[in-house]
Each structure stands twice: as C-alpha cells, then as structure tokens.
Amino acid sequence: MGKNKPAEKRLILDHSVAKNGQVEGRRPLINRSNLRDIIIVVCVISAVLYDLDWVRLALFGILMVFGCFFHYMTKGVLIRNVVLCQAGIYSVVRHPYYMANYLIDSSFCLLSGNVYLLLIYPFLFYWSYGPTIRKEEATLARLHDSSFLRYSLDVPQIFPDAYSIRSMKEIATGFSTKRITRNEISRFMRFWATGCLIMLIHTFKSSGLWKTWSFDLAFVYDNPRGITLLLLTIVLFVASLLVQCKKEPSILKAE
C-alpha cells in the first residue's frame, strides 16, 4: 500500500492543476490566453517600422488559409471531454487546434515584415502552450488510459510527420458542420480583419497615415488599394461582432 501512495498523490496533484484542459494556478506573463494579443500588437508596431515584400505577403496568405482550414476541421470533429478524438484531423496530429494557432500567428509575424519576431515566435509558442499541452495530455491519459497511450505513440503532438501526413486523405472523417459555432465563424473574420489591418498600415505608411483622416478625395483616388483595405477591415470587424452577437441554436450549445 505504501508504494502506491506516491502515484496516488501524483494523480491528485495532476487533477488539481488541470480541469477541462485549463491550467490552474499562477500563469506566466506570456501565456496561451494572451500570446496572440501580444503578437498582434507587436505586428502592428512592426508594420510601421519594417517593409513587406510580395514573398512574405504570399506566405502570409498560404499560412492563413491552412491555419483557418485546420482550425475549421478541428472544431468540426472535436467532442470535448466526451470521447478521445482520433478521427479526421486528429489522426494527423494530436493537437490540431494548436497547430492551426501556430500557423495563423506565424502568418501575422510574416505579414509584419519583422523577421526577428518570426524567428522568436516558435520559442514563445512552446513557452505559452507547453504547460497547457502537458496538462491536457495528463488528463486524457487519466481518462482514457491505454487508448491514449497507443494514440500518443502513433500520432505526433503538434506537427505531422512523414507517416501521419498520409492520414490527410481521411481528414473529413467524423466531421460535422453542426459543431461549427457562430463564435468560430466570428473568429475567422477577425483573423482576416487583423491581416487586412496590418496590410493597411504597410500600404499607407509611405503616403502618410495622417492623410487618411483628412478626408482628402485626392488621397482616396490615389490610394484605391489602401481605401479598399480600410473598408474591408471595418466590414470584417463589424461582421464578426454581429455574427458573434446572434443567439446560437440549442443544438450547437450542447457541444
């Protein structure tokens, strides 16, 4: 009996620090909850200081599209705290939602033009997400025991490998659009609105941002791309708020 006490004590400790995938206790200054907000603020500032070329703009578009796609597919498969999700995108990586976040945040770093931010982001990501991932996997191991052990040995954690990438052909398995809430649609709109905002700063900084608020028609005619980005940013942000404010059907709330 005495030999089992350390293990029991360890399980109790794990249960106290992880509930529903959320890490309890004092959080570090940079954590999963505020990492994206910090990245966006730095990207906006960087857009004023650094230039953007077409290569980085194209890479931004590619990463953002893939990030939103994986985010969408993850939410369409995830049944939180009910079953061990192994189908669809979960057969490619164990934490596809975090992979999607990595791609989306990296796309913002690219769009900012700040190569230093792009280089440091992987370290910030693992610093912020590492504790949450460990606690979530401890909870899954406790709930699903040997099933999760086999799953964790077969499927990589955040990024696919040469073997798991083959499961992409079954990515739609178990997917249901009924699990996609209005909140997720609103989030996608904010992602693209943020990208438009950063591009807007790059577009206007050479002409003088202050002219944007002078209502000079000549400036509007001379900068059609900038004005288009400005309107698109406003429309996407407002639309995201309107979508989020609408009441969810009860079938979605159950999820």
C-alpha positions in Angstrom: 0.0 0.0 0.0 2.9 2.4 0.8 4.3 2.0 -2.7 1.0 3.2 -4.2 0.8 6.5 -2.2 3.3 8.5 -4.4 1.3 7.5 -7.5 -2.0 8.5 -5.9 -0.5 11.7 -4.7 0.7 12.5 -8.2 -2.8 11.8 -9.7 -4.3 14.2 -7.1 -1.8 16.9 -8.0 -2.5 16.5 -11.7 -6.2 16.8 -11.1 -5.7 20.0 -9.1 -3.7 21.7 -11.8 -5.8 20.6 -14.8 -9.5 20.9 -15.3 -11.2 20.8 -18.7 -7.8 21.4 -20.3 -7.2 24.6 -18.5 -4.0 25.1 -16.4 -4.8 26.4 -12.9 -2.6 28.5 -10.6 -0.4 31.5 -11.3 0.2 31.9 -15.0 3.4 33.3 -16.6 3.4 36.8 -18.0 3.2 35.4 -21.6 0.7 32.5 -21.7 -1.7 30.8 -24.1 -4.5 33.3 -23.3 -2.6 36.5 -24.3 0.0 35.3 -26.7 -2.0 36.2 -29.8 -2.9 39.6 -28.5 0.8 40.3 -27.8 1.8 39.1 -31.3 -0.8 41.3 -32.9 0.3 44.4 -31.0 3.9 43.8 -31.9 2.9 43.1 -35.6 1.1 46.4 -35.8 4.1 48.3 -34.4 6.4 46.3 -36.7 4.4 47.1 -39.8 5.3 50.8 -39.2 9.0 50.0 -38.9 9.5 47.2 -41.4 8.7 46.8 -45.1 6.7 44.0 -46.6 7.6 42.2 -49.9 5.5 40.0 -52.1 7.1 36.8 -50.9 6.1 37.4 -47.3 2.7 38.5 -48.4 2.2 35.3 -50.4 3.4 33.2 -47.5 1.0 35.0 -45.2 -1.9 34.1 -47.4 -0.8 30.4 -47.6 -0.3 30.0 -43.8 -3.5 31.9 -43.0 -5.6 29.7 -45.4 -4.1 26.5 -44.0 -4.4 27.7 -40.4 -8.1 28.6 -40.8 -8.7 25.3 -42.6 -7.2 23.2 -39.9 -9.0 25.3 -37.3 -12.3 24.7 -39.0 -11.7 21.0 -39.5 -10.7 20.6 -35.8 -13.8 22.3 -34.5 -15.9 20.1 -36.8 -14.5 16.9 -35.2 -13.9 17.8 -31.6 -16.2 16.5 -28.9 -14.7 17.9 -25.8 -14.4 15.8 -22.7 -16.7 13.0 -24.0 -14.6 10.8 -26.3 -10.9 10.5 -27.3 -10.9 12.2 -30.7 -8.8 10.2 -33.1 -10.6 10.6 -36.4 -10.2 13.3 -39.1 -7.6 15.9 -38.4 -6.9 14.2 -35.1 -5.4 11.2 -37.0 -2.7 13.6 -38.4 -1.7 15.4 -35.1 -2.9 15.1 -31.5 -3.4 18.9 -31.1 -4.6 20.2 -34.5 -6.1 23.3 -32.9 -2.7 24.4 -31.6 -1.1 23.6 -34.9 -3.7 25.9 -36.5 -2.9 28.7 -34.0 0.8 28.3 -34.8 0.2 28.8 -38.5 -2.2 31.8 -38.0 0.1 33.6 -35.6 3.2 32.9 -37.8 1.3 34.3 -40.8 0.8 37.6 -38.8 4.6 37.6 -38.0 5.3 37.2 -41.7 2.9 40.0 -42.6 4.5 42.4 -40.1 7.8 42.3 -42.1 9.7 41.7 -38.8 12.0 38.8 -39.3 13.1 38.8 -35.7 9.5 38.3 -34.5 9.1 35.4 -36.9 12.3 33.8 -35.5 11.4 34.2 -31.9 7.8 33.1 -32.2 8.4 29.3 -32.0 10.0 29.8 -28.6 7.1 32.0 -27.4 4.7 29.4 -28.7 6.2 26.5 -26.8 6.7 28.7 -23.7 2.9 29.6 -23.8 1.3 26.4 -24.9 3.7 23.8 -23.4 2.1 23.8 -19.9 -1.4 23.5 -21.3 -0.5 20.7 -23.6 1.2 18.7 -20.8 -1.8 19.1 -18.5 -4.3 18.3 -21.2 -2.4 15.1 -22.1 -2.2 14.1 -18.4 -6.0 14.5 -18.2 -6.5 12.4 -21.4 -4.2 9.7 -20.1 -6.1 9.6 -16.9 -9.5 9.4 -18.6 -8.6 7.1 -21.5 -5.6 5.1 -20.1 -4.2 2.7 -22.6 -6.2 4.1 -25.6 -4.5 7.4 -25.2 -1.1 5.7 -24.8 -1.5 3.9 -28.1 -2.8 7.1 -29.7 0.1 9.2 -28.5 2.6 6.6 -29.8 1.0 6.6 -33.2 0.2 10.3 -33.8 2.7 13.2 -33.4 1.8 16.0 -31.0 1.5 19.3 -32.9 3.1 18.9 -36.4 2.6 16.0 -38.8 5.4 13.6 -39.7 6.1 11.6 -42.8 3.7 8.9 -41.7 0.8 10.8 -40.1 0.6 13.2 -43.1 -0.8 10.2 -45.0 -4.0 10.4 -42.9 -4.8 13.8 -44.5 -6.9 11.8 -47.1 -9.3 10.9 -44.2 -9.4 14.4 -42.8 -13.2 14.7 -43.2 -13.9 11.6 -41.2 -16.2 12.4 -38.3 -16.6 16.0 -39.4 -19.9 17.8 -38.8 -20.7 21.4 -39.7 -23.2 21.3 -36.7 -20.2 21.6 -34.4 -19.0 24.9 -36.0 -20.5 27.7 -33.9 -21.0 31.3 -34.7 -18.2 32.1 -32.4 -15.8 30.2 -34.7 -17.1 32.0 -37.8 -16.6 35.3 -36.0 -13.1 34.3 -35.1 -12.2 33.6 -38.7 -13.4 37.0 -39.7 -11.3 38.6 -37.0 -8.2 36.7 -38.3 -8.6 38.2 -41.8 -9.6 41.6 -40.5 -6.3 41.7 -38.5 -4.4 40.7 -41.6 -6.1 43.5 -43.5 -5.2 46.0 -40.8 -1.5 45.1 -40.9 -1.5 45.3 -44.7 -3.3 48.7 -44.4 -0.5 50.0 -42.3 2.1 48.9 -44.8 0.1 50.4 -47.6 -0.5 53.8 -46.0 2.8 54.4 -44.1 4.7 55.6 -47.2 1.9 58.1 -48.1 1.4 59.3 -44.6 -1.2 57.7 -42.2 -2.4 61.1 -41.1 -3.8 61.9 -44.5 -6.3 59.0 -44.1 -8.3 61.1 -41.6 -8.2 64.3 -43.6 -10.9 63.2 -46.0 -8.9 64.4 -48.9 -10.5 63.0 -52.0 -7.3 63.2 -54.0 -5.7 60.9 -51.4 -8.6 58.5 -51.8 -8.3 58.4 -55.6 -4.5 57.9 -55.4 -4.7 55.0 -52.9 -7.5 52.7 -54.0 -5.9 49.6 -52.5 -5.4 51.3 -49.2 -9.0 52.5 -49.1 -10.2 49.0 -50.1 -8.2 47.5 -47.2 -9.6 50.1 -44.8 -13.2 49.3 -45.7 -12.5 45.6 -45.7 -11.0 45.8 -42.2 -14.0 47.7 -40.9 -16.5 45.4 -42.6 -14.9 42.2 -41.3 -14.6 43.5 -37.7 -18.2 44.7 -37.6 -19.4 41.5 -39.3 -17.5 39.4 -36.7 -19.3 41.3 -33.9 -22.7 40.9 -35.5 -22.2 37.1 -36.1 -21.0 36.6 -32.5 -23.9 38.5 -31.0 -26.5 36.3 -32.7 -28.0 33.6 -30.5 -26.8 30.1 -31.1 -29.3 27.3 -31.8 -29.6 24.9 -28.8 -28.1 22.0 -30.8 -24.8 24.0 -31.0 -24.8 24.9 -27.4 -24.8 21.3 -26.4 -21.4 21.0 -28.0 
